């Protein structure tokens, strides 16, 4: 049914993968699908903000995120299941969509945090991905 499943991960929030990743792994095993994990490094926004950070800081952040994602995958994935690892840079929901398209994903599996009044039902990034993605999106509570 699915050939490539993308799981966006917030490396600072285990809740972003504690339930979503096992669901994606089970689907990969059931369908013989490939797994891709991604995280997103935020951009600084205005150039004046970036000028407060040392030169090469964004590159260092991306490399650190890639290493942390690799460690997380090694620690959390079952033996024998490899994952393609991707680090996006920019706005979270835009990067999830961009990476999904680039890698040819046909399903996005992601977690949603406990809702607050302002984002009832889904977290703001999950809601945006669901609204804007041309792919199927499974939101795991």
Kinemage of the C-alpha trace (Angstrom):
@kinemage 1
@onewidth
@group {chain A} dominant
@subgroup {mainchain}
@vectorlist {calphas} color= white
{ca unk a 1} P 0.000 0.000 0.000
{ca unk a 2} L 2.673 2.534 1.025
{ca unk a 3} L 6.186 2.541 -0.392
{ca unk a 4} L 7.935 5.297 1.567
{ca unk a 5} L 6.847 6.628 4.943
{ca unk a 6} L 8.196 9.887 6.350
{ca unk a 7} L 8.252 10.565 10.094
{ca unk a 8} L 9.077 14.126 11.175
{ca unk a 9} L 10.957 14.174 14.496
{ca unk a 10} L 11.476 17.000 16.977
{ca unk a 11} L 14.708 15.912 18.626
{ca unk a 12} L 13.907 18.024 21.696
{ca unk a 13} L 10.468 16.425 22.212
{ca unk a 14} L 10.310 12.654 22.625
{ca unk a 15} L 6.531 12.966 22.339
{ca unk a 16} L 7.056 13.773 18.652
{ca unk a 17} L 8.118 10.179 18.004
{ca unk a 18} L 7.266 7.958 20.992
{ca unk a 19} L 3.963 6.864 19.458
{ca unk a 20} L 4.332 7.946 15.845
{ca unk a 21} L 7.556 6.036 15.182
{ca unk a 22} L 6.259 2.614 16.323
{ca unk a 23} L 3.172 3.123 14.141
{ca unk a 24} L 5.336 3.973 11.133
{ca unk a 25} L 7.668 1.031 11.820
{ca unk a 26} L 4.705 -1.357 11.985
{ca unk a 27} L 3.407 -0.044 8.649
{ca unk a 28} L 6.863 -0.343 7.070
{ca unk a 29} L 7.078 -3.948 8.199
{ca unk a 30} L 3.515 -4.737 7.085
{ca unk a 31} L 3.802 -3.104 3.654
{ca unk a 32} L 7.510 -3.615 2.985
{ca unk a 33} L 7.854 0.156 2.842
{ca unk a 34} L 10.965 2.255 3.270
{ca unk a 35} L 11.244 4.536 6.295
{ca unk a 36} L 12.540 8.091 6.302
{ca unk a 37} L 13.086 10.177 9.423
{ca unk a 38} L 13.547 13.910 9.357
{ca unk a 39} L 14.093 16.831 11.651
{ca unk a 40} L 14.079 20.539 10.957
{ca unk a 41} L 16.605 23.143 12.028
{ca unk a 42} L 14.887 26.526 12.239
{ca unk a 43} L 16.206 29.442 10.264
{ca unk a 44} L 17.160 32.701 11.917
{ca unk a 45} L 14.681 34.783 9.991
{ca unk a 46} L 15.931 38.314 9.476
{ca unk a 47} L 19.603 38.741 8.573
{ca unk a 48} L 20.102 41.036 11.548
{ca unk a 49} L 19.239 38.120 13.875
{ca unk a 50} L 21.736 35.845 12.146
{ca unk a 51} L 24.474 38.432 12.613
{ca unk a 52} L 24.422 37.750 16.362
{ca unk a 53} L 25.564 34.151 15.837
{ca unk a 54} L 29.114 33.100 14.958
{ca unk a 55} L 29.961 32.446 11.315
{ca unk a 56} L 29.042 28.913 10.276
{ca unk a 57} L 26.571 28.461 13.138
{ca unk a 58} L 23.760 27.229 10.866
{ca unk a 59} L 26.060 24.593 9.375
{ca unk a 60} L 27.094 23.501 12.858
{ca unk a 61} L 23.424 23.270 13.892
{ca unk a 62} L 22.575 21.147 10.864
{ca unk a 63} L 25.505 18.801 11.440
{ca unk a 64} L 24.552 18.455 15.107
{ca unk a 65} L 20.950 17.721 14.187
{ca unk a 66} L 22.069 15.087 11.668
{ca unk a 67} L 24.212 13.373 14.320
{ca unk a 68} L 21.414 13.493 16.899
{ca unk a 69} L 18.918 12.096 14.375
{ca unk a 70} L 21.309 9.255 13.497
{ca unk a 71} L 21.745 8.407 17.183
{ca unk a 72} L 18.007 8.502 17.781
{ca unk a 73} L 17.424 6.180 14.804
{ca unk a 74} L 20.106 3.770 16.021
{ca unk a 75} L 18.621 3.710 19.520
{ca unk a 76} L 14.937 3.495 18.577
{ca unk a 77} L 14.629 1.486 15.371
{ca unk a 78} L 14.398 -2.297 15.483
{ca unk a 79} L 17.416 -4.250 14.209
{ca unk a 80} L 17.372 -4.704 10.458
{ca unk a 81} L 15.245 -1.642 9.719
{ca unk a 82} L 17.265 1.160 8.204
{ca unk a 83} L 15.945 4.650 7.691
{ca unk a 84} L 16.819 7.422 5.318
{ca unk a 85} L 17.727 10.461 7.432
{ca unk a 86} L 16.993 14.029 6.357
{ca unk a 87} L 17.614 17.397 8.009
{ca unk a 88} L 15.500 20.269 6.774
{ca unk a 89} L 16.177 23.944 7.349
{ca unk a 90} L 13.455 26.535 7.632
{ca unk a 91} L 9.796 26.560 8.552
{ca unk a 92} L 8.779 23.183 9.955
{ca unk a 93} L 5.629 22.477 7.959
{ca unk a 94} L 7.151 23.777 4.708
{ca unk a 95} L 10.201 21.577 5.174
{ca unk a 96} L 8.102 18.502 5.925
{ca unk a 97} L 6.264 18.992 2.640
{ca unk a 98} L 9.438 19.757 0.708
{ca unk a 99} L 11.326 16.727 2.030
{ca unk a 100} L 8.317 14.448 1.450
{ca unk a 101} L 8.248 15.535 -2.187
{ca unk a 102} L 12.022 15.281 -2.698
{ca unk a 103} L 12.280 11.747 -1.286
{ca unk a 104} L 9.070 10.517 -2.907
{ca unk a 105} L 7.181 9.752 0.300
{ca unk a 106} L 3.594 8.634 -0.052
{ca unk a 107} L 2.644 8.834 3.643
{ca unk a 108} L 3.602 11.179 6.470
{ca unk a 109} L 3.207 9.831 10.005
{ca unk a 110} L 3.499 12.441 12.701
{ca unk a 111} L 2.515 13.124 16.268
{ca unk a 112} L 0.331 15.870 17.589
{ca unk a 113} L 0.826 17.425 20.979
{ca unk a 114} L -1.895 17.851 23.571
{ca unk a 115} L -4.074 20.650 22.219
{ca unk a 116} L -4.422 24.072 23.729
{ca unk a 117} L -7.423 26.250 23.040
{ca unk a 118} L -5.653 28.063 20.190
{ca unk a 119} L -4.840 24.878 18.300
{ca unk a 120} L -7.624 22.548 19.294
{ca unk a 121} L -7.443 19.048 17.765
{ca unk a 122} L -3.965 19.263 16.209
{ca unk a 123} L -0.721 21.041 16.971
{ca unk a 124} L -0.025 23.981 14.676
{ca unk a 125} L 2.568 22.159 12.540
{ca unk a 126} L 0.565 18.941 12.285
{ca unk a 127} L -2.518 20.942 11.332
{ca unk a 128} L -0.644 22.803 8.602
{ca unk a 129} L 0.860 19.618 7.198
{ca unk a 130} L -2.584 17.991 7.113
{ca unk a 131} L -4.127 21.032 5.403
{ca unk a 132} L -1.412 21.570 2.812
{ca unk a 133} L 0.014 18.130 2.034
{ca unk a 134} L -1.021 16.402 -1.169
{ca unk a 135} L -0.031 13.128 0.571
{ca unk a 136} L -1.890 11.091 3.117
{ca unk a 137} L -1.015 12.186 6.642
{ca unk a 138} L -1.516 9.990 9.675
{ca unk a 139} L -1.585 11.983 12.918
{ca unk a 140} L -0.884 9.848 15.961
{ca unk a 141} L -2.169 11.140 19.267
